[in-house]
Amino acid sequence: QVQFVESGGSLAQPGGSLRLTCAARNIFVSSADMGWYRQTPGSQRELVATILSSGDTTIADSVEGRFTISRNIDENTIYLQMNDLKPEDTAVYFCNAVRLANRFNYWGQGTQVTVSS
């Protein structure tokens, strides 16, 4: 079974930084298009950033210039570096394989990011 385990979420002040980690099991991040998502209660899940199997990345306009997605192929892990955090970044952050996210329930527990002064 494909599994994703997110970690690194915490309480941060506006302007602070966090790095989220997603450990993938039974799927190779080097072969899949991977993404970071976030969701606030009552809202739709938002795709924040992607890193394709090719290594190319995309960043959502809402976090452009502040967030960076990367991967460690040897560790089969993807990361989300979040800088200049804003209160609107508060959400539960998930990782998933983009092409599978809407077809299979591989969502992990996510990791809570709270940005507050």
C-alpha positions as a Markdown table, in Angstrom:
| # | Residue | x | y | z |
|---|---|---|---|---|
| 1 | Gln | 0.0 | 0.0 | 0.0 |
| 2 | Val | 1.2 | 3.5 | -0.9 |
| 3 | Gln | 1.8 | 5.5 | 2.3 |
| 4 | Phe | 2.9 | 9.0 | 3.0 |
| 5 | Val | 4.0 | 10.2 | 6.4 |
| 6 | Glu | 4.2 | 14.0 | 6.9 |
| 7 | Ser | 6.2 | 15.7 | 9.7 |
| 8 | Gly | 7.7 | 19.0 | 10.6 |
| 9 | Gly | 4.6 | 21.1 | 11.2 |
| 10 | Ser | 4.6 | 23.4 | 14.2 |
| 11 | Leu | 3.6 | 26.7 | 15.6 |
| 12 | Ala | 5.4 | 29.6 | 13.9 |
| 13 | Gln | 5.3 | 33.3 | 14.1 |
| 14 | Pro | 4.5 | 35.4 | 11.0 |
| 15 | Gly | 7.7 | 35.8 | 9.0 |
| 16 | Gly | 9.1 | 32.6 | 10.4 |
| 17 | Ser | 10.2 | 29.4 | 8.6 |
| 18 | Leu | 9.4 | 25.7 | 8.7 |
| 19 | Arg | 10.5 | 22.7 | 6.7 |
| 20 | Leu | 8.0 | 19.9 | 6.2 |
| 21 | Thr | 9.1 | 16.4 | 5.4 |
| 22 | Cys | 7.1 | 13.7 | 3.6 |
| 23 | Ala | 8.4 | 10.1 | 3.7 |
| 24 | Ala | 7.0 | 8.0 | 0.9 |
| 25 | Arg | 6.5 | 4.2 | 1.1 |
| 26 | Asn | 5.8 | 1.8 | -1.7 |
| 27 | Ile | 6.1 | 4.5 | -4.3 |
| 28 | Phe | 9.3 | 6.1 | -5.8 |
| 29 | Val | 9.4 | 9.9 | -5.6 |
| 30 | Ser | 11.8 | 9.7 | -8.5 |
| 31 | Ser | 9.2 | 8.1 | -10.7 |
| 32 | Ala | 6.0 | 9.9 | -9.5 |
| 33 | Asp | 4.8 | 13.4 | -9.8 |
| 34 | Met | 4.6 | 14.5 | -6.1 |
| 35 | Gly | 2.8 | 17.4 | -4.5 |
| 36 | Trp | 2.3 | 19.2 | -1.3 |
| 37 | Tyr | -1.3 | 20.1 | -0.4 |
| 38 | Arg | -2.9 | 22.1 | 2.4 |
| 39 | Gln | -6.4 | 22.2 | 3.8 |
| 40 | Thr | -8.2 | 24.3 | 6.3 |
| 41 | Pro | -11.4 | 23.0 | 7.9 |
| 42 | Gly | -14.3 | 23.9 | 5.7 |
| 43 | Ser | -12.2 | 24.6 | 2.6 |
| 44 | Gln | -11.1 | 22.6 | -0.5 |
| 45 | Arg | -7.7 | 21.1 | -0.5 |
| 46 | Glu | -5.2 | 23.4 | -2.2 |
| 47 | Leu | -2.3 | 22.1 | -4.2 |
| 48 | Val | 0.7 | 24.2 | -3.0 |
| 49 | Ala | 3.6 | 22.9 | -4.9 |
| 50 | Thr | 4.6 | 20.0 | -7.1 |
| 51 | Ile | 7.9 | 18.3 | -8.1 |
| 52 | Leu | 7.5 | 16.1 | -11.1 |
| 53 | Ser | 9.4 | 12.9 | -11.7 |
| 54 | Ser | 11.6 | 14.9 | -14.0 |
| 55 | Gly | 12.6 | 17.2 | -11.2 |
| 56 | Asp | 10.8 | 20.2 | -12.5 |
| 57 | Thr | 8.8 | 22.1 | -9.9 |
| 58 | Thr | 5.7 | 24.3 | -9.8 |
| 59 | Ile | 4.6 | 26.7 | -7.1 |
| 60 | Ala | 1.1 | 28.0 | -6.4 |
| 61 | Asp | 0.7 | 31.8 | -6.8 |
| 62 | Ser | -0.4 | 32.0 | -3.1 |
| 63 | Val | 3.0 | 30.8 | -1.9 |
| 64 | Glu | 5.3 | 31.8 | -4.8 |
| 65 | Gly | 8.5 | 33.3 | -3.7 |
| 66 | Arg | 8.2 | 31.9 | -0.2 |
| 67 | Phe | 7.9 | 28.1 | -0.5 |
| 68 | Thr | 10.2 | 25.7 | -2.2 |
| 69 | Ile | 9.6 | 22.0 | -2.9 |
| 70 | Ser | 12.5 | 19.6 | -3.2 |
| 71 | Arg | 13.2 | 15.9 | -2.9 |
| 72 | Asn | 15.9 | 13.4 | -1.8 |
| 73 | Ile | 15.7 | 10.5 | -4.1 |
| 74 | Asp | 18.0 | 8.3 | -2.0 |
| 75 | Glu | 15.8 | 8.8 | 1.0 |
| 76 | Asn | 12.6 | 8.7 | -1.0 |
| 77 | Thr | 11.4 | 11.9 | 0.6 |
| 78 | Ile | 10.1 | 15.2 | -0.4 |
| 79 | Tyr | 10.3 | 18.5 | 1.4 |
| 80 | Leu | 8.5 | 21.8 | 1.6 |
| 81 | Gln | 10.6 | 24.7 | 2.8 |
| 82 | Met | 8.3 | 27.4 | 4.0 |
| 83 | Asn | 9.7 | 30.9 | 4.5 |
| 84 | Asp | 8.1 | 34.2 | 5.4 |
| 85 | Leu | 5.1 | 32.4 | 6.9 |
| 86 | Lys | 1.8 | 34.2 | 7.0 |
| 87 | Pro | -1.3 | 33.6 | 9.1 |
| 88 | Glu | -3.1 | 32.4 | 5.9 |
| 89 | Asp | -0.6 | 29.6 | 5.6 |
| 90 | Thr | -2.2 | 28.0 | 8.6 |
| 91 | Ala | -3.5 | 24.6 | 7.5 |
| 92 | Val | -2.9 | 20.9 | 7.7 |
| 93 | Tyr | -0.3 | 20.0 | 5.1 |
| 94 | Phe | -0.3 | 16.7 | 3.1 |
| 95 | Cys | 1.8 | 15.2 | 0.5 |
| 96 | Asn | 0.6 | 12.8 | -2.2 |
| 97 | Ala | 1.3 | 11.5 | -5.7 |
| 98 | Val | -0.5 | 14.1 | -7.9 |
| 99 | Arg | -1.7 | 11.6 | -10.5 |
| 100 | Leu | -3.1 | 9.3 | -7.8 |
| 101 | Ala | -4.5 | 11.8 | -5.3 |
| 102 | Asn | -8.0 | 12.0 | -6.9 |
| 103 | Arg | -8.2 | 8.2 | -7.6 |
| 104 | Phe | -7.0 | 6.6 | -4.4 |
| 105 | Asn | -7.2 | 7.3 | -0.8 |
| 106 | Tyr | -3.5 | 7.5 | 0.0 |
| 107 | Trp | -3.8 | 10.6 | 2.1 |
| 108 | Gly | -1.7 | 10.5 | 5.3 |
| 109 | Gln | -2.5 | 12.2 | 8.6 |
| 110 | Gly | -0.9 | 15.4 | 7.5 |
| 111 | Thr | 1.1 | 17.8 | 9.7 |
| 112 | Gln | -0.4 | 20.9 | 11.3 |
| 113 | Val | 1.2 | 24.3 | 10.5 |
| 114 | Thr | -0.1 | 27.2 | 12.6 |
| 115 | Val | 1.1 | 30.7 | 12.0 |
| 116 | Ser | 0.2 | 33.1 | 14.7 |
| 117 | Ser | 1.6 | 35.9 | 16.7 |
